[in-house]
Amino acid sequence: MKRALTLALTLLFLTLPLGALCDDSFEIGALAPVELPAQQEALIADLYCGPTQGFFRHGDLTVDTGAPFVYFGQYDCWAMVASGTLEDMGPIGWVESAAFLAPDNPQLAFDDALTVMVEDDTFLTDEPLAASPAHICDVARGTQVILLAQYEGWGYVQSEIDGTPVRAFLPLSAVL
């Protein structure tokens, strides 16, 4: 009896990790943007693909805080924003939060980030909701990225372009 119980427990123990490896589901936070009104003391702020000036910058994109814009949250003294409205937003990126009167929340810590492998050749974009999103760069199958959050069927990831860190979007289906 003792031997049968030991064998059963061993088999159970060995099958648990295999079941976990086959499970494609995972929990990752979702971005929840809000629309902010034009600011009284308007500034035109440089838009970066991450929360410091050391991150990649896609062209010379800016956000004008004198017009309505979209706010995703804040990390340290940087805010994730996009020009436009929730229905018609431009490229998403980061500006120094001193550029506007930012709400206190949400704080974007990306505590549940996961390192994942890209399963299909794809691309990074800062315009996930555009009809034809601009490609920042291609991402090859087999590349590891850090999945920070999800948004409307897109994964918000951190990677590198020629050694420079970048945060941008790729189709979530490419990492599932």
RAWOCOR-V450420 format. One record per backbone hydrogen bond with DSSP energy under -0.5 kcal/mol. NH is the residue of the N-H (numbers start at 0). CO is the residue of the C=O. E is the energy in kcal/mol with one decimal. If there is no record, write none. Layout:
nh->NH co->CO e->E
nh->NH co->CO e->E
This chain:
nh->4 co->0 e->-2.4
nh->5 co->1 e->-2.3
nh->6 co->2 e->-2.3
nh->7 co->3 e->-2.3
nh->8 co->4 e->-2.5
nh->9 co->5 e->-2.3
nh->10 co->6 e->-2.5
nh->11 co->7 e->-2.4
nh->12 co->8 e->-2.6
nh->13 co->9 e->-2.4
nh->14 co->10 e->-1.8
nh->15 co->11 e->-1.4
nh->16 co->12 e->-0.8
nh->17 co->13 e->-0.7
nh->18 co->14 e->-2.2
nh->19 co->15 e->-2.0
nh->20 co->16 e->-2.2
nh->21 co->17 e->-1.5
nh->22 co->18 e->-0.7
nh->22 co->19 e->-0.6
nh->23 co->21 e->-0.7
nh->27 co->25 e->-0.5
nh->30 co->149 e->-2.6
nh->33 co->70 e->-2.6
nh->35 co->68 e->-3.5
nh->38 co->64 e->-3.6
nh->41 co->39 e->-1.2
nh->44 co->42 e->-0.7
nh->44 co->62 e->-2.8
nh->46 co->60 e->-2.6
nh->47 co->45 e->-0.5
nh->47 co->93 e->-2.7
nh->48 co->55 e->-3.0
nh->49 co->47 e->-0.7
nh->51 co->49 e->-0.9
nh->54 co->51 e->-1.4
nh->55 co->164 e->-3.0
nh->58 co->56 e->-1.1
nh->60 co->57 e->-1.1
nh->62 co->44 e->-2.3
nh->64 co->42 e->-2.9
nh->64 co->62 e->-0.7
nh->66 co->63 e->-1.3
nh->68 co->35 e->-1.9
nh->69 co->81 e->-3.4
nh->70 co->33 e->-3.3
nh->71 co->79 e->-3.2
nh->72 co->79 e->-0.9
nh->73 co->105 e->-2.5
nh->74 co->77 e->-2.9
nh->77 co->74 e->-2.2
nh->78 co->94 e->-3.1
nh->79 co->72 e->-2.7
nh->80 co->78 e->-0.6
nh->80 co->92 e->-2.7
nh->81 co->69 e->-1.8
nh->82 co->90 e->-0.6
nh->83 co->67 e->-1.3
nh->84 co->87 e->-1.2
nh->89 co->82 e->-3.1
nh->91 co->125 e->-3.3
nh->92 co->80 e->-2.8
nh->93 co->47 e->-3.0
nh->94 co->78 e->-2.4
nh->96 co->76 e->-2.4
nh->98 co->95 e->-2.1
nh->99 co->96 e->-1.3
nh->101 co->99 e->-1.1
nh->107 co->73 e->-3.5
nh->107 co->105 e->-0.5
nh->108 co->106 e->-1.0
nh->112 co->109 e->-1.4
nh->113 co->146 e->-2.0
nh->115 co->113 e->-0.6
nh->115 co->144 e->-2.9
nh->117 co->142 e->-2.9
nh->118 co->173 e->-3.8
nh->119 co->173 e->-0.8
nh->121 co->138 e->-2.9
nh->123 co->136 e->-2.7
nh->124 co->168 e->-2.1
nh->129 co->126 e->-1.4
nh->132 co->129 e->-0.6
nh->135 co->123 e->-3.3
nh->135 co->133 e->-0.6
nh->136 co->123 e->-0.8
nh->138 co->121 e->-2.6
nh->141 co->117 e->-3.3
nh->142 co->139 e->-1.9
nh->144 co->115 e->-2.5
nh->145 co->157 e->-2.3
nh->146 co->113 e->-3.5
nh->146 co->144 e->-0.7
nh->147 co->145 e->-0.8
nh->147 co->155 e->-3.0
nh->148 co->155 e->-1.5
nh->149 co->28 e->-2.0
nh->150 co->153 e->-2.7
nh->153 co->150 e->-1.5
nh->154 co->169 e->-3.3
nh->155 co->148 e->-3.1
nh->156 co->154 e->-0.7
nh->156 co->167 e->-3.1
nh->157 co->145 e->-2.1
nh->158 co->165 e->-2.7
nh->160 co->163 e->-2.7
nh->163 co->160 e->-1.9
nh->165 co->158 e->-2.1
nh->166 co->48 e->-2.3
nh->167 co->156 e->-1.9
nh->168 co->124 e->-3.1
nh->169 co->154 e->-2.0
nh->171 co->152 e->-2.1
nh->173 co->170 e->-2.0
nh->174 co->171 e->-1.7
nh->175 co->172 e->-0.5
